[in-house]
Every structure is written in structure tokens, then in C-alpha cells.
Amino acid sequence: MKYTQSFIKTLKEVPADADSINASYLERAGFIEKQMAGVYALLPLGFKVYKKIESIIREEMNAIGGQELLMNILQPKELWDETGRWAEGKDVMYQFKDARDQQIGLGWTHEEQIVDIVRKKIQSYKDLPQALYQIHSKFRNEPRAKSGLLRGREFMMKDLYSFHADEADFNRFYEEVKQAYLKIFKRLGLEVRVVAASGGLIAKYSHEFQVFTEVGEDTIFYCEKCDFAQNKEIAEVKEGDKCPNCDGEIKMAHGIELGNIFSLKSKYSEPMKATYADKNGAKKVIIMGCYGIGITRTMGALVEVSHDDFGLIWPESVAPYRAVLIDLTGKADSIYEKLVQAGIEMLYDDRAVPAGVKFSDADLLGIPYRLVVSEKTGDQIEIKKRTEKESHLDNIDNIIKNLGQ
């Protein structure tokens, strides 16, 4: 992509209403555009990052047998009345009447609809287990919409729902999802802790996947030696205590919750009469689990934990481009074409602006590698990694070989 043909528009100043690091950098760098509190549009750069996060999640969900579907945002009141959550969730769910005087809500979670779908399709134990997931918009009437992409009213989420004949099979799959989540966050360049927590309006208990950072809203008590970790809301320990699982000391940290997994058991399947016939023909209630990842929230968290004073620092797995080519000669078109033909995702800064502007924008955008063609570089190219201070010269063939890996 040539910069002069792109929709990349950076800002020199931090937006006045930016209330977090991720909001200020993502808006300044032209990745997102704020529409109102808690509502952001993903601009081309932001959408490229989003799609790469989404792709990693999709690959790992498919790897454990997940089947993708797409459910509806518009939800009828009658469906939610079956579980009692139309009234229970009125503070979080956008609810209204349409022109036909029908009461409708915007989906903030999808247990009711997925159970409605499954109860019409599952007849026998031979139809189980099943794992169905979607990647879709969610709407929540968040009274404290803040912190950029971290706490929104409209956001993108992956939610997976599993259906089992018994708890033993559910427990097996629950652990599979837990490991898949750890793979996802590792591929995204995020170090997470699995934290025991409450389940809110969805379940009694859950496990959260938290990335530690001082700007996180959650307080986590964790062991310095083993994997013990609890959210403050259910914590049975405090900072300085001895770990109940080993001889380690309990530490405290703040975290951002990126994903969660819930044991639903029969919480929704029983009131909605989602059953199956076992081997003896007896009717049994389906056992359920649900598993979510906030995709746009994860994008915001990546910025919170990976940036410097100059701008964003994207992990290579989700960066919008592999490298930015800065031309200071007006003669780098052929180099750009070679890099593109080699399959390297490139941003070519061909603008007629001062070199300092190009360098500062390259840092702000957070693209992993910067390539510079100038009179000083001769027939070579200056290459610098975003996370390193020093640059070096190399030829085009070696750069193609190394960046194409």
C-alpha cells in the first residue's frame, strides 16, 4: 500500500477526550475513530489488526472442533423470558419496542438464542458433543464506558458454546478450551494468567484470562511460584499470605480481562427444555459451557502493554504491515515492487513530506520494521526493528529472505 493512496491520517496532538493510552495512540495513529462514549469505528489500519486477531482466534477454535455460525443481534423478549433474563438483564441490555409494538433487545450475550437453535436440532446422545462459536458485535448498556476499547458499549467478541451429554465430557472440553486460549494469547504476544472469578449474570463461577498491567481495573491475587490466582471479588487470600497450593507468597496485581470460560451446566438448557435421549431412551438435560474473548478489547490491551513514548509497538503476528518503506530519494518504487512481489506486506511512505515526519509517523504506527532508502544508503537499505534503537544496512535479497520468514 502506498501511503499517498491510503486512508491513513495521523494526528499530532492527543484527542482531548482520549481517556487512556490505547484510545490516544489508536486515534492519533488513525486506527480507530470515536463516535460516542464506548463506540468506536475501526478504520482501515485498525480493521487490519482486528482481522489478524480474529484469524488467530478462528484457527484455534477450529482446531478444537469449533464450528462457526452467525447469530442475530435483534433478540425477541419471549426468548429471554424463558430464562428470566429479560428482567434480570434490563440494566445491561438495550431494550425497545419496534413499529409492530414487539419488544426487542440487542444481544449482549447469546445463550438464549444458541440454546433455542440447539434444542431444535439435538435429539439423541449421538448428536453430542457440539461446539458452536461466532465472531460478532455485542451491545451492552455500559454505564461506565471508558478506557478506549477496554470498556465499550458496542464491541466485537468471539463466543463459543459447547453442549455435552454429561459433566465428564464437558470437563474434558473445558480444559481443551483453556489450553486453546493460552495458545491464542501466546500467538498474540500477550502473557496472561488464568484467574478464578465469579460468573456475573452468566454463571456462578468462571476462569478469566488476565493480562497484568497497572491500568487494569481488576485486582488479582496470585502466587509468585505456582499458577494459583483469584480475582479480588472471590479471593480467599490477600497480599503477603502464603499460597494455599504451595509455599509461595501471594502477590497483588491489576489486570485487564481478555477472555473468560464458564461452566453453565444446565443453567439455560433446563429452563429452555434443551434435552436429548440417552442410550436407554431416557430424556436428559444437555450440559453446557460458554467461552468468550473480547477481540476489540484484546486490541486495546495490546496497546496498553506494548507501546513507548513514540507510539504503538505491534507484535508481528497482528501488525497491519510487516514493514514500512521510507523513501527519501523519490526513486524507491522498484524496491517497493520487489518487496510486494516477494509477498511481504508493505506500507510504502512515498509522501512528499520532511523525513522527520515520516520517521515519527512510522514510530507512531508501530509497524515492526522500518526500511529507509536515501542517498546515504547507496545501493543498500537501512533496516531498523521497531523495538530496537540501532539500525544496519543490508541488501534487498537478504531483507526479502529475512522479512519473508
C-alpha positions in Angstrom: 0.0 0.0 0.0 1.3 3.4 -1.0 0.9 6.0 1.8 -0.3 8.6 -0.8 -3.2 6.2 -1.8 -4.1 5.2 1.8 -6.7 6.4 4.2 -4.0 6.8 7.0 -4.5 10.2 8.7 -2.3 10.7 11.8 -2.8 13.4 14.4 0.0 15.5 16.0 -2.0 16.0 19.2 -3.7 13.6 21.6 -7.5 13.9 21.2 -9.0 16.0 24.0 -11.4 13.2 25.1 -9.0 10.3 24.9 -9.1 8.8 28.4 -6.5 6.0 28.1 -3.2 5.1 26.4 -5.0 2.8 23.9 -7.5 5.5 22.9 -4.9 8.2 22.5 -2.5 6.2 20.4 -5.1 4.3 18.3 -6.9 7.6 17.5 -3.7 9.5 16.9 -2.3 6.8 14.6 -5.6 6.6 12.6 -6.6 3.1 13.7 -10.0 4.0 15.2 -12.5 6.8 15.2 -14.7 7.6 18.2 -18.4 8.0 17.5 -19.6 8.4 21.1 -18.7 7.2 24.5 -17.8 3.5 24.3 -18.4 3.3 20.5 -15.5 3.3 18.0 -15.2 2.7 14.3 -12.3 0.6 13.1 -10.5 2.4 10.3 -8.5 0.5 7.6 -5.4 0.2 9.8 -7.4 -0.9 12.9 -9.5 -3.3 10.8 -6.3 -5.0 9.5 -5.2 -5.5 13.1 -8.6 -6.7 14.1 -8.8 -9.2 11.3 -5.4 -10.7 12.2 -6.5 -11.2 15.8 -9.8 -12.7 14.6 -7.9 -15.1 12.3 -5.7 -16.4 15.1 -8.8 -17.0 17.3 -10.6 -18.7 14.5 -7.7 -21.0 13.7 -7.5 -22.2 17.4 -11.3 -22.6 17.7 -11.4 -24.7 14.6 -8.5 -26.7 15.9 -10.6 -28.0 18.9 -13.6 -28.8 16.8 -15.4 -25.5 16.9 -18.0 -24.8 14.1 -18.6 -21.2 13.2 -22.1 -19.7 12.8 -23.6 -16.3 13.0 -26.5 -15.4 15.3 -28.6 -12.3 15.4 -28.3 -9.0 17.2 -32.0 -8.5 17.4 -33.5 -10.7 20.2 -37.2 -11.2 21.0 -38.3 -10.7 24.6 -40.1 -14.0 24.6 -36.9 -16.0 24.3 -35.2 -14.2 27.2 -38.3 -14.6 29.3 -37.7 -18.4 29.2 -34.6 -17.9 31.4 -35.9 -14.8 33.3 -33.0 -12.7 31.9 -35.2 -10.1 30.1 -36.0 -8.6 33.5 -32.7 -9.6 35.2 -30.5 -8.1 32.5 -32.5 -4.9 31.8 -29.7 -2.7 33.1 -27.2 -4.1 30.7 -29.4 -4.9 27.7 -30.7 -2.3 25.2 -34.4 -3.0 25.1 -37.1 -1.2 23.0 -40.3 -1.7 21.0 -40.4 -1.8 17.3 -43.0 -0.3 14.9 -45.1 -3.5 15.4 -45.1 -3.0 19.2 -42.9 -6.1 19.6 -40.4 -5.9 22.5 -36.8 -6.5 21.2 -33.4 -6.4 22.8 -29.9 -6.1 21.3 -27.8 -9.2 22.0 -25.2 -8.6 24.8 -24.7 -12.4 25.0 -26.2 -15.3 23.1 -27.0 -18.2 25.5 -30.8 -17.9 24.8 -30.5 -18.0 21.0 -27.9 -20.7 20.8 -30.0 -23.0 23.2 -33.1 -22.2 21.1 -31.2 -23.3 18.0 -29.7 -26.5 19.6 -32.9 -27.7 21.2 -34.5 -27.9 17.7 -31.6 -29.9 16.3 -30.3 -32.2 19.0 -32.3 -35.3 19.5 -30.0 -38.1 20.7 -26.8 -38.6 22.6 -25.4 -39.5 19.2 -25.7 -35.8 18.3 -23.4 -34.8 21.1 -21.0 -33.2 21.9 -21.2 -30.0 19.8 -19.1 -26.8 19.9 -20.6 -23.7 18.1 -19.0 -20.3 18.0 -19.5 -16.9 16.4 -17.5 -13.7 16.0 -19.9 -10.9 16.2 -20.9 -7.5 17.6 -22.1 -7.2 21.1 -24.1 -4.3 22.7 -24.1 -3.6 26.4 -25.6 -0.6 28.1 -22.3 0.1 29.9 -22.8 2.9 32.5 -19.1 3.5 32.7 -18.0 3.3 29.1 -14.4 4.4 29.2 -10.7 3.4 28.6 -11.0 3.3 24.8 -11.5 -0.2 23.6 -11.4 -1.7 27.0 -14.9 -0.9 28.2 -17.3 -0.3 25.4 -21.0 -0.3 24.6 -20.5 -1.8 21.2 -17.6 -4.2 20.6 -16.5 -7.3 18.8 -16.4 -10.7 20.6 -15.9 -14.3 20.0 -18.3 -16.5 21.9 -18.2 -20.3 21.9 -20.9 -22.5 23.3 -20.4 -26.3 24.0 -23.1 -29.0 24.5 -22.4 -32.3 26.2 -24.2 -35.4 27.4 -22.5 -35.4 30.8 -20.2 -33.4 33.0 -17.2 -35.6 32.4 -17.3 -34.8 28.7 -17.8 -31.1 29.5 -14.8 -31.1 31.8 -12.7 -32.6 29.1 -13.6 -29.9 26.6 -13.4 -27.1 29.2 -9.7 -27.9 29.6 -9.2 -28.1 25.8 -10.6 -24.6 25.5 -8.4 -23.3 28.4 -5.3 -24.6 26.5 -6.6 -23.2 23.2 -7.0 -19.8 24.9 -3.4 -19.9 26.2 -2.2 -20.7 22.7 -4.2 -17.7 21.3 -2.8 -15.2 23.7 0.7 -16.5 23.2 0.4 -16.1 19.5 -0.8 -12.5 20.1 2.3 -11.8 22.1 0.4 -11.5 25.4 1.4 -13.0 28.7 -1.8 -14.0 30.6 -2.7 -15.6 33.9 -5.7 -17.9 34.3 -7.7 -16.4 37.2 -10.6 -17.9 39.2 -13.5 -15.4 39.3 -17.3 -15.1 39.6 -19.5 -15.6 36.6 -21.7 -12.5 36.9 -25.0 -12.8 35.2 -23.9 -15.8 33.1 -22.7 -18.4 35.6 -21.8 -18.8 39.3 -18.0 -19.2 38.7 -15.6 -18.7 35.8 -12.0 -18.6 34.8 -10.7 -15.3 33.4 -7.6 -14.7 31.2 -6.0 -11.6 32.6 -3.0 -9.6 31.3 -1.3 -7.8 34.2 -0.9 -4.0 33.8 -1.2 -1.1 36.1 -4.1 0.4 34.1 -6.2 -2.8 34.6 -9.5 -2.4 36.5 -9.4 -5.9 38.1 -7.4 -6.7 41.2 -5.8 -10.1 41.1 -4.1 -12.0 44.0 -1.7 -14.6 42.6 1.1 -16.9 43.7 4.7 -16.0 42.6 5.6 -19.7 42.3 2.6 -21.6 41.0 -0.5 -21.0 38.9 -2.8 -20.0 41.8 -4.7 -16.8 41.0 -8.0 -15.3 42.2 -9.9 -12.2 41.3 -10.5 -9.9 44.3 -14.3 -10.4 44.0 -14.0 -14.0 45.2 -10.5 -14.0 46.8 -9.9 -16.0 49.9 -6.3 -14.6 50.3 -4.6 -11.3 50.5 -1.3 -9.9 49.5 1.5 -11.3 51.7 -0.4 -14.5 52.5 1.1 -18.0 51.9 -0.2 -19.6 48.8 -2.8 -22.3 49.7 -1.3 -24.6 46.9 2.4 -24.3 47.6 4.9 -22.4 49.8 4.9 -19.3 47.6 3.9 -15.8 48.6 0.7 -14.2 47.4 1.2 -11.0 45.3 -1.2 -8.4 44.1 -1.5 -7.1 40.5 -4.0 -5.2 38.4 -5.2 -6.8 35.2 -7.3 -6.5 32.1 -9.7 -9.4 31.5 -9.4 -10.5 27.9 -11.4 -13.7 27.9 -13.4 -16.0 30.2 -14.7 -19.5 30.3 -17.8 -20.6 32.2 -19.3 -23.8 33.4 -23.1 -23.4 32.7 -24.1 -26.9 33.4 -28.0 -26.8 33.0 -28.5 -23.1 33.9 -30.0 -22.4 30.4 -30.7 -25.8 29.0 -33.1 -26.8 31.8 -35.5 -23.8 31.8 -35.4 -23.8 28.0 -36.0 -27.6 27.8 -33.0 -28.5 25.8 -32.8 -32.2 26.2 -31.5 -35.4 24.4 -32.4 -39.1 24.6 -29.6 -41.2 26.2 -28.7 -44.8 25.2 -31.7 -46.1 27.0 -34.1 -43.6 25.5 -34.4 -41.6 28.7 -34.7 -37.8 28.4 -31.7 -35.9 29.8 -30.8 -32.2 30.1 -27.9 -31.1 27.9 -24.8 -29.9 29.8 -23.3 -26.6 28.6 -20.3 -24.3 28.7 -19.6 -20.9 27.2 -16.3 -19.3 26.4 -15.7 -15.7 25.3 -12.8 -13.5 24.1 -13.2 -9.7 23.7 -11.5 -9.1 20.3 -11.5 -5.3 20.3 -10.7 -5.3 24.0 -7.7 -7.5 23.2 -6.6 -5.0 20.6 -6.8 -2.2 23.2 -4.9 -4.3 25.8 -2.1 -4.9 23.3 -1.6 -1.2 23.1 -1.7 -0.8 26.9 1.1 -3.3 27.4 3.1 -2.7 24.2 4.0 1.0 23.5 6.6 3.6 24.2 6.8 7.4 24.2 6.8 7.4 20.4 3.8 5.3 19.7 2.5 1.8 19.2 4.6 -1.4 19.1 2.6 -4.2 17.4 3.5 -7.8 17.8 4.5 -9.1 14.3 1.5 -11.6 14.4 -1.1 -8.8 14.2 0.8 -5.7 12.9 -1.1 -4.0 10.0 2.0 -4.3 7.9 5.2 -6.2 8.2 7.4 -3.2 7.3 7.2 0.4 6.3 9.5 1.6 3.4 10.5 5.2 3.8 11.7 6.8 0.5 13.9 9.8 0.8 15.1 9.8 -2.8 11.9 9.6 -4.9 13.4 6.5 -6.6 12.3 3.6 -4.4 9.4 2.4 -6.5 11.3 -0.6 -7.8 12.4 -1.7 -4.3 8.7 -1.5 -3.1 7.6 -3.6 -6.1 10.2 -6.3 -5.3 9.2 -6.5 -1.7 5.5 -6.7 -2.6 6.2 -9.4 -5.2 8.1 -11.4 -2.5 4.8 -11.5 -0.5 5.9 -9.0 2.2 3.0 -6.9 3.5 4.4 -3.3 3.0 3.4 0.3 3.6 5.3 2.5 1.2 5.7 6.1 2.5 6.0 7.9 -0.8 4.7 11.2 0.6 6.4 14.5 -0.2 6.9 15.4 3.4 10.0 16.0 5.6 12.0 12.9 6.7 11.2 13.7 10.3 7.5 13.4 9.7 8.0 10.1 8.0 10.1 8.7 10.8 7.8 9.9 13.6 4.7 8.5 11.8 6.5 5.2 11.3 7.1 5.0 15.1 3.5 6.1 15.9 2.0 3.4 13.6 4.1 0.7 15.4 5.0 -1.3 12.3 7.6 -4.0 13.2 10.3 -3.0 10.7 11.4 0.3 9.1 13.3 0.4 5.8 14.9 3.6 4.6 16.2 4.4 1.2 18.3 7.5 1.0 21.4 8.9 -0.7 23.5 7.7 2.2 22.4 4.1 1.9 23.6 3.8 -1.7 22.6 0.5 -3.2 21.6 -0.9 0.2 18.7 -0.3 2.5 18.8 0.8 6.1 16.7 -1.5 8.3 15.6 -1.0 11.9 13.3 -3.0 14.1 10.7 -1.0 16.0 11.8 -2.4 19.3 15.5 -1.7 18.8 17.5 1.5 18.8 20.2 0.6 16.3 19.8 0.2 12.5 22.0 -1.5 10.0 22.4 -1.7 6.2 21.5 -4.7 4.2 20.8 -5.6 0.6 17.4 -6.3 -0.9 17.8 -10.0 -1.2 18.7 -10.5 2.4 15.9 -8.3 3.5 13.4 -10.3 1.4 14.8 -13.5 2.9 14.6 -12.3 6.5 11.2 -10.5 6.4 9.6 -13.2 4.4 10.1 -15.8 7.2 
